Amino acid sequence: MKVIDHLRNANGKTLFTLEILPPLKGENIKNLFSNIDPLMEFKPPFIDVTYHREEYVYKKKDGGLLEKSTTRKRPGTVGICAAIQNHYKIDTVPHIICGGFSREETENALIDLHFLGVDNVLLLQGDAIKSEAKFVPEPDGHRYASELLEQVVKMNRGIYLDEELETAAPTGFCIGVAGYPEKHFNAPNLKTDLKYLKLKVDMGAQYVVTQMFFDNQKYFEFVDRCREAGIHVPIIPGIKPLTGKGQLTILPKTFNIDIPEALVDEAEKCKDNAAVKELGIAWCIEQSKELIKKGVPTLHFYSMGKSDPIYRIAKELF
């Protein structure tokens, strides 16, 4: 079933959904299932699966020379989506990114997903390779998520890269895109960021999932500004509990977000990460209660591979 149908069928009730990371290369998928199993108590209608692009590594060869090669630490997004749908009988939403794919490779990945019965995709530009200062698209690849969106929309209409194909079968993907309550780090301002978000919705995006945030007011203001800009699709709040002191600096730097002063002040008083985790869970519970009261379509938790904090929060809410 499509994400928008799940939201529509909820009849105004806030759902529980989550995003997971593929296991590290070499790990058993049973480890992933062991983290998902407890969360099935809260009946998630769908689970997002992130995509992690390649990285460059340098290996020393005989004579001291370095050989450059590529690796992916967390492969398996497509396979994991199929495994989750088969194991739990729920829908999955694979992340599809621009980086690392040519247009043809993107098309082939989408064909695989279509054949597997995956009805939803979340389209993102994706991160730059760590060794590159800025995002660089593949030769014949997409630079922007809007270009990727255009390709998926065309496939939904039966238009493939090979223009000579006759009576090509259309796909039927429900398309999600990302929204940034505190603006995308590349955008000069929030108004410009919203302009491009509206472009993607006008092109065919059917729902928006936000970057994580710790201040609900920023989400509420973002939704208001989206509506004023003519963006009327569901806007799903993405949230994550704080679980360690190191995240006070890592999260703002990595995701271009602010952490409220009150939360930072209390976290700095904590004697260890265990205390920070308890604080983060309590903060996220109160944050979630307010979001539910406002009628958000689903609470979408960024699990980061850790199910225990999410379970404890969901237990208080659902």
N, C-alpha and C positions, 0 to 999 in steps of 0.2 A: 504494500500500500504506500501511497505517496505521503510525504511529510504533511503537506497541506490538508490532506484528507484526515490524517490522525488528529490534527489540530481542530479541524472542523467538527469531527465526530465527538470531540471532548465536550462540546456544548458549554464552553466557558470555564470548564474545570482545568486548573493548572496541572499539567503533566510533569512527570519526572523523566528526564533524558540525560545522556552523558556522552562524553567524548573519551575515547581510549587511544593509547599509543600502541602500535604494533610491537611485539616482543623484540628484544635485541636479537640480532642474528645468532642462531645456534640455540636459542631458548626453545623449550617445549611449549606448544600452544596450550597445554593443560595448565601452565602457570597463569596464562591470560584468563582462561575459564575460571580458575579458582578465585580470581579477583572480581569477575563479573557475577559469579554465582550468588553471592550474598545480596547483590543489588537487584536481582530479579524479583525479590520480594515486593519491590515498588512498581513492578509492571512497566518498565520503560517500553514505549511503542517502537522506538528506534535508538540505535547507537551509532555515533559518528566514529569513523576510523581515520586517523591522521595519515598523511603521506610524508615521508622523510626523504628528501632528495640526496643525491650523491655528495660525497666529500672527497677532497684530494688528500692523499697521503703520500709520503715520500719514504721509500725503503732503500736502505743502504745496500749496495751491491759490492761485489769483489772489486778491490782497488779503491774503495771509498766513494765511488760515484753514487749519486742518488737517482733513483728511478721513480718518476711520478706515476701514480695509478689512482683509480677511483674506487670508492667503496660506498656501500649504503649500510648504515648500522641497524636500521629498522626496516627491512624489506617486508613484503607480504601483504600490503593493504588489500589487494583484490582477493587473495586467498582467504584472508581473515574475515572479510565481509561475507564470503560464501560460507565459511565455517560457522560463523555466528548465526547466519540465517538458517543453516541446516540444524545446528545444535539447539538453538533457543526458539526457533520459529518466530523471530521478530525481524523487523526491517533494519537495514544498515545504510549508512550514508558515507560513502568513501569520499575523501578529500581528493580533488583533482587539481594539480598545480601546473603553472606554466613552465617553471624551471625544470630542465632535464628532459623535456619532451619536444620532439618535432610535431607538426600537425598530424602527420600520418601515425606516429606512435600514440598520440592522444586519441585519434580515431579508433585505432586497434584496441586500446585499453577500454574505451567506451563500448565497443562491440562486445568485448569479453564480459563486461558488467551487464550489458543488456541480455546476453545469452544466459547469464547466471540468475537472472530475475531480480537484479538490483535496480530499484525504481528511482533512486534518489542520488544526487551528487551535490557536493558543496564545492564551488569553484573559487580558487584563490590564485593570486599571483605566485605566492610562495616566497621563501627567503632566498637571499643571495647565498652562494657558496661561501663558507666562512673565510676562505682566503681571498675573496673578492670584495672590493670596497662597495660595489653596488650590484644590483640585480642585472644579469646579462642573459638574455634569452638564447635558446638553442638556435642554430641555423634552421630556418624555416619553422621556428617555434613561435609561441605567443609571448609578447612583451607584457601585456596587461590582461587582467582577469576578464575585462570586457571583450577582448578578442577571443578568449577561450569560451566565454559565454556564447558568442556569436556562432562558434562551431557547433556547440551542443544544441543550440536552438535550430540550426540548419538540419542536424541529424534527426531531431524530433520531427522535422518536416520531410524526412526522407532524402535530404540533400547531402551527399557524401563528397569527398575530395575528388573522386573519379567521376567526372561529369558525364562519362559515357555509360555509367550504370543506368539501366532501365528498370523501372518499377522497384527501386530500392526500398526495403522495408524501413519505415520510420521507427526511431526509438521513442521512448515515452518518459524520459527523465523529468522528475521534479527537480527544479534547480534552486539551490540556495546560494547566497553570497554573504560576504562578511560586512559587518558594520562596525564603526569605531566611535563610541560615545565621546572619547577624548581625542579623536581624529587620527587618521593614519599618519605614521611618522613621515611619510613622503609628501603629504598634503601641506600646502602653505597655510591653510586655515580650514576650519570646520565647514564653512560655507562651500568652499571648493570641493571638499571631500563629499559633501552631500550632493553636489551637482553630479558627480560621477556615480554615486550610489543610485540616484534617480535614473541616470542613463541606463544602468544595468537592469533596474526594475522595468523600465520602459521597453528594454530589449527582450525581457522574458523571465527575469529572476522572479521567483514566486514567494520567497521568504528571505529574511535576513537573520543571521546569528551574530551577536555582538562579541567583540573582544571582551575579555574579563574586565570587571570593574569591582571596586570595593565601596563605592559611594553611589547609592541608589539614585540620588538626585541627578547625577550625571546621566544615568540611563533614562530617567523620566524626561529630562530636558532634551535628550537626543531624540526620543520618540516624538515629542512635541514638535521639534524642528523638522523631523522627517515628514510628519503629517502636514505641516505648513508648506513643505516643499512639494507636496503631491505624492509622497510615498505612502501607500496605504496597504502594503502587504504585511503579514505578521512579522513582528520584530522580537526575536527570541533572545532573552538575556543570558549571556554566558557568565557563569560565576565559578569561583574557586576559593576554598578556604586557605588562609595563610597557615603554613605548617612548620616554618622554621625561621629563625632570625635572618639567615642569609637571604631570604626572599625579599626582605625590605629593600635591598639594593638590586638584586637580580631581576625581579619582576618589573620595576619601573624601567630599567635599562633595556630589557629584552622586549617588552611589550608596549613601551611608551605610555605608561599609565601612572597615575598618582595614587598613593596610598594615603587615606585620611590621617590627619594629624592625631586624632584620638586613638586610632588603631596603632599607629607607630609608637606613640607615647606609652601605651600599655604593653606593647611587645618589648620595648626596650627595658621595661621593669622586670620582665620575666627572667628567671634565673637560668633557664635552659630551654632547648627546643621543645621538650615535652610540654612545658608550660605555654610556649608560643602556640603549639598545636591546639591545646585546650582553648586558648583565647581565640584562635582562628575559627574553630568550630562554633564557638558561642557567637562570634560576630556574624558568621555566615548564616546561622540559624535565624538570627534577628533580621538580617538582610533579606533572607528568603521569605520570612513571614510577611514583611512589608510588600515584597514583590507579588506574593500570592494575593494579598489583600487588594492590590491594584489590578488583579486579573490578568497577569502575564500568561501567555499561552503555554509555556513550559519553563521549568527551571532546568537549564542545560548546564550540567556540571563538568568542568574540566578536571578529570580524575588524575591526570599525570601518572597513571599506572598504580595509584594508591586508592584502594576501595574503602579502607577503614574510616577515614574522615567523612567520606561521602555517605557511607552507610549510617553513621551516627547522626549526621544532619538530616538525612531523608527519614530516619526513624522518628524524628521529632515533627515531621511535616506531613507525611503521607500515611 
